[in-house]
Amino acid sequence: IYEGIPLQKTEWNGIFLLFILSLCYLFLFILIGTYISSLFHRSQSSLIVCFLCWISVIFIIPPTASYLSHIFVPLRDYTNIADELQKLDDEFNKRNLYINDSLSRKIDEKNIYSAIYDDGKVDIWGISDEYIKVIQQRNGITNRLRLEQADRKWEIKRKYLESMVTQQKIKQGISHLSPMQVYTDATQTICRTSADYCLEYMAEERAYRKQVVDFFLQNHLFDSLSYFTTQKKEDWKTYAGLFAYFDTNFKDIDKESQDSLLHILENRPKLNADAMPRFRQSPPTVGRQWKQTLPVFEGFILLSILFLYLLMRSSANYDIR
């Protein structure tokens, strides 16, 4: 599809499964249409019945399944869920602000370079030893509060997600009375775009998050230096020394000094994250694709055999000589 990115064996197997599944699907509907036609003496009548069957399969069964699933498993209004989550965020922000204000009063937060990235990464460099101690203390407290808040929010989301999964299973069970819906769900499974695949990916993400959090806790990284800086301990300055450094180097600074400072910042030591756990999504396998699709093939084949048998029984009433 894209130059230099070849299709893997699972993609080729998926294409093959889609082709065979489509043939089985078309063959089943041909048999159903032929069987219905054999039951009527007039083509107009068989055409009307076939049209009503098509209307039922496409426009009646799927919406009815969705409606019944909402009756059997009603979901809470997500606005209420969002309000509960917002309350937890407000509570966390209030506690976090109080901690930051309490600790910030102890020292003037002065540094040469600091950056907070979109992914939450913090990089501070050129700081005093007093400021470092404050940051360590603040990180040790606030990060544990953040983990506690995340667990409380997940508990609310988990209950809502479980209700959605139950509702989805009921909807699928009813909508599978329609061969069209069975075919649609099977193609989504083959293409790995179904809701089940999304739920599996989310479960893998949560397992990875737990692995990373455990790694940080076991190695005491939340309140460590490497959590926010790569500056060596021997390079620390006292607050007075850092203040003097600012006055000496940043007062009427010329272009050459600016370039020198930028060179120091750009070439500062980078954090070594080789020991960090890495996320590895479970790769698709050919065996799993066949295992997931085989029940659909069996269902289509059994239905085809049934309608073929009914068609032969119905055709026996006609004299074709």
C-alpha positions as CSV (number, residue, x, y, z in Angstrom):
1,I,0.0,0.0,0.0
2,Y,2.8,2.4,0.9
3,E,6.2,2.3,-0.8
4,G,8.8,0.5,1.2
5,I,6.2,-1.0,3.7
6,P,5.4,-4.6,2.6
7,L,2.3,-6.5,3.7
8,Q,3.0,-9.0,6.4
9,K,1.7,-12.6,6.3
10,T,-1.2,-11.6,8.6
11,E,-2.3,-8.9,6.2
12,W,-2.2,-11.4,3.2
13,N,-4.1,-13.9,5.3
14,G,-6.7,-11.3,6.2
15,I,-7.2,-10.5,2.5
16,F,-7.7,-14.2,1.8
17,L,-10.1,-14.6,4.6
18,L,-12.1,-11.5,3.5
19,F,-12.3,-12.9,0.0
20,I,-13.5,-16.4,1.1
21,L,-15.9,-14.9,3.6
22,S,-17.4,-12.6,1.0
23,L,-18.0,-15.6,-1.3
24,C,-19.7,-17.6,1.4
25,Y,-21.9,-14.5,2.3
26,L,-22.9,-14.0,-1.4
27,F,-23.6,-17.7,-1.9
28,L,-25.8,-17.8,1.2
29,F,-27.9,-14.9,0.0
30,I,-28.2,-16.4,-3.4
31,L,-29.5,-19.6,-1.9
32,I,-32.0,-17.7,0.4
33,G,-33.3,-15.7,-2.6
34,T,-33.6,-18.8,-4.8
35,Y,-35.4,-20.8,-2.0
36,I,-37.9,-17.9,-1.5
37,S,-38.5,-17.8,-5.2
38,S,-39.2,-21.5,-5.3
39,L,-42.0,-21.0,-2.7
40,F,-44.1,-18.8,-4.9
41,H,-45.7,-19.3,-8.3
42,R,-45.5,-15.6,-9.2
43,S,-42.2,-13.7,-9.5
44,Q,-43.9,-10.5,-8.1
45,S,-44.7,-12.3,-4.8
46,S,-41.2,-13.7,-4.4
47,L,-39.7,-10.3,-5.2
48,I,-41.8,-8.6,-2.5
49,V,-40.8,-11.2,0.1
50,C,-37.1,-11.0,-0.8
51,F,-37.4,-7.2,-0.6
52,L,-39.0,-7.5,2.9
53,C,-36.3,-9.9,4.0
54,W,-33.6,-7.5,2.8
55,I,-35.3,-4.6,4.7
56,S,-35.4,-6.7,7.8
57,V,-31.8,-7.7,7.6
58,I,-30.5,-4.2,6.9
59,F,-32.9,-1.7,8.5
60,I,-34.9,-3.6,11.2
61,I,-32.7,-6.1,13.1
62,P,-29.6,-4.0,13.8
63,P,-31.5,-0.9,15.1
64,T,-33.8,-3.1,17.1
65,A,-30.8,-4.9,18.7
66,S,-29.3,-1.5,19.6
67,Y,-32.6,-0.3,21.1
68,L,-33.2,-3.5,23.2
69,S,-29.6,-3.5,24.5
70,H,-30.1,0.1,25.8
71,I,-33.3,-1.1,27.5
72,F,-31.7,-4.2,29.1
73,V,-28.5,-2.4,30.2
74,P,-29.2,1.4,30.5
75,L,-26.1,3.5,30.8
76,R,-25.6,6.5,33.1
77,D,-25.6,9.9,31.4
78,Y,-21.9,10.5,30.7
79,T,-22.4,14.1,31.9
80,N,-22.7,12.7,35.4
81,I,-19.5,10.7,34.9
82,A,-17.7,13.8,33.6
83,D,-18.9,15.8,36.7
84,E,-17.5,13.1,39.1
85,L,-14.2,13.1,37.2
86,Q,-14.1,16.9,37.3
87,K,-14.6,16.9,41.0
88,L,-11.7,14.5,41.5
89,D,-9.6,16.8,39.3
90,D,-10.6,19.9,41.2
91,E,-9.8,18.1,44.5
92,F,-6.4,17.0,43.2
93,N,-5.6,20.5,41.8
94,K,-6.5,22.1,45.1
95,R,-4.2,19.7,47.1
96,N,-1.4,20.0,44.5
97,L,-1.6,23.8,44.6
98,Y,-1.4,23.9,48.4
99,I,1.7,21.6,48.3
100,N,3.4,23.7,45.6
101,D,2.6,26.9,47.4
102,S,3.8,25.6,50.8
103,L,7.1,24.3,49.3
104,S,7.7,27.2,47.0
105,R,7.8,29.6,49.9
106,K,11.0,28.0,51.1
107,I,13.1,28.9,48.1
108,D,13.2,31.2,45.0
109,E,12.7,28.9,42.0
110,K,15.7,30.1,39.8
111,N,17.2,28.0,37.1
112,I,19.0,28.4,33.8
113,Y,16.9,26.0,31.7
114,S,13.5,24.3,32.3
115,A,11.0,22.6,30.0
116,I,7.8,20.8,30.5
117,Y,6.7,18.7,27.4
118,D,3.2,17.7,26.3
119,D,3.8,14.1,27.4
120,G,4.6,15.3,31.0
121,K,8.4,15.1,30.7
122,V,10.2,17.6,32.8
123,D,13.8,18.8,32.1
124,I,15.4,21.3,34.4
125,W,19.1,22.2,34.3
126,G,21.3,24.8,36.0
127,I,19.6,24.8,39.4
128,S,20.7,25.4,43.0
129,D,21.0,22.6,45.5
130,E,18.3,24.2,47.7
131,Y,15.9,24.2,44.7
132,I,16.7,20.6,43.9
133,K,15.7,19.5,47.4
134,V,12.4,21.3,47.1
135,I,11.7,19.7,43.8
136,Q,12.5,16.3,45.1
137,Q,10.2,16.7,48.1
138,R,7.4,18.1,45.9
139,N,7.7,15.3,43.3
140,G,7.6,12.6,46.0
141,I,4.3,14.0,47.4
142,T,2.5,15.2,44.3
143,N,3.2,12.1,42.1
144,R,1.8,9.8,44.7
145,L,-1.3,12.0,44.9
146,R,-1.5,11.8,41.1
147,L,-1.4,8.0,41.1
148,E,-4.1,7.9,43.8
149,Q,-6.3,10.3,41.8
150,A,-5.8,8.2,38.6
151,D,-6.8,5.0,40.4
152,R,-10.0,6.7,41.7
153,K,-10.9,8.1,38.3
154,W,-10.3,4.7,36.7
155,E,-12.7,3.0,39.1
156,I,-15.4,5.3,37.9
157,K,-14.5,4.8,34.3
158,R,-14.2,1.0,34.8
159,K,-17.8,0.6,36.0
160,Y,-19.0,2.6,33.0
161,L,-16.9,0.6,30.6
162,E,-18.1,-2.7,32.0
163,S,-21.7,-1.6,31.4
164,M,-20.9,-0.6,27.8
165,V,-19.2,-4.0,27.2
166,T,-22.3,-5.8,28.5
167,Q,-24.6,-3.6,26.4
168,Q,-22.4,-4.3,23.3
169,K,-22.5,-8.1,23.9
170,I,-26.3,-8.1,24.1
171,K,-26.5,-5.9,21.0
172,Q,-24.3,-8.3,19.1
173,G,-26.2,-11.3,20.3
174,I,-29.5,-9.9,19.0
175,S,-28.1,-8.3,15.8
176,H,-26.5,-11.6,14.8
177,L,-29.9,-12.8,13.7
178,S,-29.0,-10.8,10.6
179,P,-26.4,-12.5,8.4
180,M,-25.3,-9.0,7.3
181,Q,-24.4,-8.0,10.8
182,V,-22.5,-11.3,11.3
183,Y,-20.5,-10.5,8.1
184,T,-19.9,-6.9,9.2
185,D,-18.6,-8.0,12.6
186,A,-16.4,-10.7,11.1
187,T,-14.8,-8.3,8.6
188,Q,-14.0,-5.9,11.5
189,T,-12.4,-8.8,13.4
190,I,-10.3,-9.7,10.4
191,C,-9.2,-6.1,9.9
192,R,-8.6,-5.7,13.7
193,T,-11.0,-2.7,13.9
194,S,-13.6,-4.3,16.1
195,A,-14.6,-3.2,19.6
196,D,-12.9,-6.3,21.1
197,Y,-9.6,-5.3,19.6
198,C,-9.9,-1.8,21.0
199,L,-10.7,-3.3,24.5
200,E,-7.7,-5.6,24.3
201,Y,-5.4,-2.7,23.3
202,M,-6.7,-0.7,26.2
203,A,-6.1,-3.6,28.6
204,E,-2.5,-3.9,27.3
205,E,-2.1,-0.1,27.8
206,R,-3.3,-0.4,31.4
207,A,-1.0,-3.3,32.1
208,Y,1.9,-1.3,30.7
209,R,1.0,1.7,32.8
210,K,1.1,-0.5,35.9
211,Q,4.4,-1.9,34.8
212,V,5.9,1.6,34.5
213,V,4.4,2.8,37.8
214,D,5.8,-0.3,39.6
215,F,9.2,0.4,38.0
216,F,9.2,4.0,39.2
217,L,8.1,3.0,42.7
218,Q,10.6,0.1,43.1
219,N,13.5,2.3,42.0
220,H,12.3,5.4,43.9
221,L,12.4,7.5,40.8
222,F,9.6,9.9,41.6
223,D,11.7,11.6,44.2
224,S,15.0,11.1,42.5
225,L,17.2,13.6,40.7
226,S,17.0,11.7,37.4
227,Y,13.2,12.3,37.4
228,F,13.7,15.9,36.4
229,T,17.4,16.7,35.7
230,T,20.6,15.2,34.4
231,Q,22.8,17.8,36.2
232,K,25.5,16.1,38.2
233,K,25.6,16.6,42.0
234,E,29.1,18.2,41.8
235,D,27.7,20.9,39.5
236,W,25.1,22.0,42.0
237,K,25.4,25.6,43.2
238,T,24.2,27.2,46.3
239,Y,21.4,29.7,45.8
240,A,23.8,32.6,46.4
241,G,26.2,31.1,44.0
242,L,23.6,30.6,41.3
243,F,22.3,34.1,41.8
244,A,25.8,35.4,41.4
245,Y,26.2,33.3,38.2
246,F,23.1,34.9,36.8
247,D,24.4,38.4,37.5
248,T,27.8,37.6,36.0
249,N,26.7,35.8,32.9
250,F,23.3,37.3,32.0
251,K,24.0,41.0,32.6
252,D,24.6,42.7,29.3
253,I,25.2,39.3,27.7
254,D,26.7,39.5,24.2
255,K,26.1,37.3,21.2
256,E,29.2,35.1,21.8
257,S,28.1,34.4,25.4
258,Q,24.6,33.6,24.2
259,D,25.9,31.0,21.7
260,S,28.2,29.5,24.4
261,L,25.2,29.1,26.7
262,L,23.1,27.6,24.0
263,H,25.9,25.2,23.2
264,I,26.0,24.1,26.8
265,L,22.3,23.6,27.0
266,E,22.1,21.7,23.7
267,N,24.9,19.4,24.7
268,R,23.8,18.8,28.3
269,P,23.7,15.1,29.4
270,K,20.6,13.3,28.2
271,L,18.7,11.0,30.5
272,N,19.5,7.3,29.9
273,A,16.1,5.5,29.8
274,D,17.4,2.1,28.6
275,A,16.1,0.4,31.8
276,M,12.6,1.7,31.3
277,P,9.9,-0.9,30.4
278,R,8.8,-0.6,26.8
279,F,5.3,-1.0,25.5
280,R,5.0,-4.0,23.1
281,Q,1.5,-4.5,21.6
282,S,0.6,-8.2,21.1
283,P,1.2,-8.9,17.4
284,P,-1.6,-10.5,15.3
285,T,-1.1,-14.1,14.3
286,V,-2.5,-16.1,11.4
287,G,-3.7,-18.8,13.8
288,R,-5.7,-16.3,15.8
289,Q,-7.3,-14.9,12.7
290,W,-8.5,-18.3,11.6
291,K,-9.7,-19.2,15.1
292,Q,-11.8,-16.0,15.3
293,T,-13.2,-16.3,11.8
294,L,-13.8,-20.1,11.7
295,P,-17.1,-20.0,13.7
296,V,-18.5,-17.5,11.1
297,F,-17.4,-19.8,8.2
298,E,-19.1,-22.7,10.0
299,G,-22.3,-20.7,10.5
300,F,-22.5,-19.6,6.9
301,I,-21.7,-23.1,5.6
302,L,-24.4,-24.7,7.8
303,L,-27.0,-22.1,6.8
304,S,-26.0,-22.7,3.1
305,I,-26.5,-26.4,3.5
306,L,-29.8,-25.9,5.2
307,F,-31.2,-23.6,2.5
308,L,-29.8,-25.8,-0.2
309,Y,-31.6,-28.8,1.3
310,L,-34.8,-26.7,1.6
311,L,-34.4,-25.6,-2.0
312,M,-34.0,-29.2,-3.2
313,R,-37.2,-30.2,-1.2
314,S,-39.1,-27.2,-2.6
315,S,-37.8,-27.8,-6.2
316,A,-39.1,-31.4,-6.0
317,N,-42.6,-30.1,-6.3
318,Y,-41.9,-28.7,-9.7
319,D,-42.0,-30.8,-12.9
320,I,-39.0,-29.5,-14.8
321,R,-39.3,-32.0,-17.7
